[in-house]
Amino acid sequence: MKKLRSFPVEKHISILISSVLISASVFTAASLLNTSNNVNAHAAITPQATAVAPTAAPAPVLVTGLPDFTQLVERTSPAVVNIRTTQKISQMQGDPFSGDDQAEEFFRRFFGMPVPQQAPRNRRQAPRQQEQEVPRGVGSGFIVSQDGYILTNTHVVEDASEVYVKLTDKREFKAKVIGTDRRTDVAVLKIEGNKLPKIAIGDSDKIKAGEWVIAIGSPFNLDNTVTSGIISSKARDTGDYLPLIQTDVAVNPGNSGGPLINMRGEVIGINSQIYSRSGGYMGISFAIPIDEAMRVVEQLKTSGVVSRGRIGVQRGELSKEAAETLGLSKLQGAPVAKVEPGGPAEKAGIQEGDVILKFNSTTIEKSSDLPRIVGAAKPGSKATVTVWRKGAAKDIIVTIGEAEADNPSQKIEKKAKREKADNYLGLSVSDLSDAQKRQMPGGNGVVIDNVDGLSLVSGLRPGDVILMMNNVEIKDAKQFDAMVVKLDTKKSVVLLVRRGEASQFLVIRPAG
């Protein structure tokens, strides 16, 4: 609980000599304090309180107590949902190398993975593939329309075979993924229903630092968990396409995709990230501003993809000293570090060394504003770009190009090329997505695309993340493949594997 400030009695009582009148003054001050609901009013009256304050003293900030969230939670929580996802994998049944009690116990305890049925140890059966649907992860979301549209994070549903949504009244629906956008980490789901509880959409542009907010979600799969805090910063630059809302609301794995709600019961953000060195909450969490999210949602509902503008420049950073040297009146704008050959900017005449000050009359306050503002422009439209060049402002007309969109088919094609693992471990891996990196300690690791041979026998499966191999941290797929080639096929390999929220070492032993 915050320490409450004492009421400024100096402004209401004068120096009195009579002890009777002093007592009356104290009684009057205490009454005023009680009227203001200050629970620490009885401790505010001290001998020094009778001093006369300067007449020009600023008006005090009076804290009237902590808010009561009960009615707010009752009104908004029915629209908050639990999201669980599953993934279909091919699992080897009756494999000849099973029977390692230590490995079986590891996966049972830490990953909840069913141990493959096996033949008696003195009888070996030929391995056979069997497709199985297994839990992939949990997250949160919230209903924004009575006909069943739901918002959540892309990283909650990405790569899932099936998505299930559970309401607070215990009803469960199979959800359809309408569209996802990795750049903003926003996803839209749809369930079949009518007259569903929905939550009101607020205005994230009007929020203020210090404002009370709450989060509702399913941290560690604990449904409808409510946490509270304040807005720490309303526009923290952590991504290319949107500034995030920073709060001190407790957010943990499973909260992703849930709503950040103001005291009026409106969603002003989608909980998305945490700053952590341990993988758990450390006092700083981030939410996607709802205004930015809704721009993405409308496109996802219409076409399933998000179209963004681009002009083909690489931006740099501008220092105060450089701005003064260039003759700028203040530090603002995005300096052009590189112009893409043949891109919209080069065709229009933008040059390296220009400082972009405005885009369609919108001032570029800092370099990180440029991708977001340009991205919001419609491809094919024309824009007036104001640049600072050789001590003067110059307007240039640019025809907006289209940024490369998220294309699920490209991802499938990329993984299809690695369908068959051709290495000793029987593993094909790929680099983590940006969303996956945010979930990993240190942001490193590789995700398993396909499993065969020794790794399949050992219990690994697609979607697992390999963090280390033989005590060496894995940063990307290229490094992993190079290390596998150099492995001694007669020695065991130790992997640090992460599945869901748990990590543990796994030993892959040579065949024979």
DARAHU-V472123 format. One record per helix or strand of 3 or more residues. SS is the DSSP state (hx for helix, st for strand). FROM is the first residue (numbers start at 0). TO is the last residue. If there is no record, write none. Layout:
SS_FROM_TO ; SS_FROM_TO
This chain:
hx_8_10 ; hx_18_34 ; hx_40_42 ; hx_46_49 ; hx_69_78 ; st_79_92 ; hx_100_109 ; st_127_142 ; st_148_151 ; hx_153_156 ; st_161_165 ; st_171_180 ; st_185_189 ; hx_203_205 ; st_211_216 ; hx_218_220 ; st_224_236 ; st_242_246 ; st_258_261 ; st_265_273 ; st_284_288 ; hx_289_302 ; st_312_314 ; hx_319_325 ; st_333_338 ; hx_343_347 ; st_354_358 ; hx_368_374 ; st_381_388 ; st_391_398 ; hx_407_415 ; st_426_430 ; hx_433_438 ; hx_440_442 ; st_445_450 ; hx_452_457 ; st_464_468 ; hx_476_484 ; st_492_498 ; st_501_507
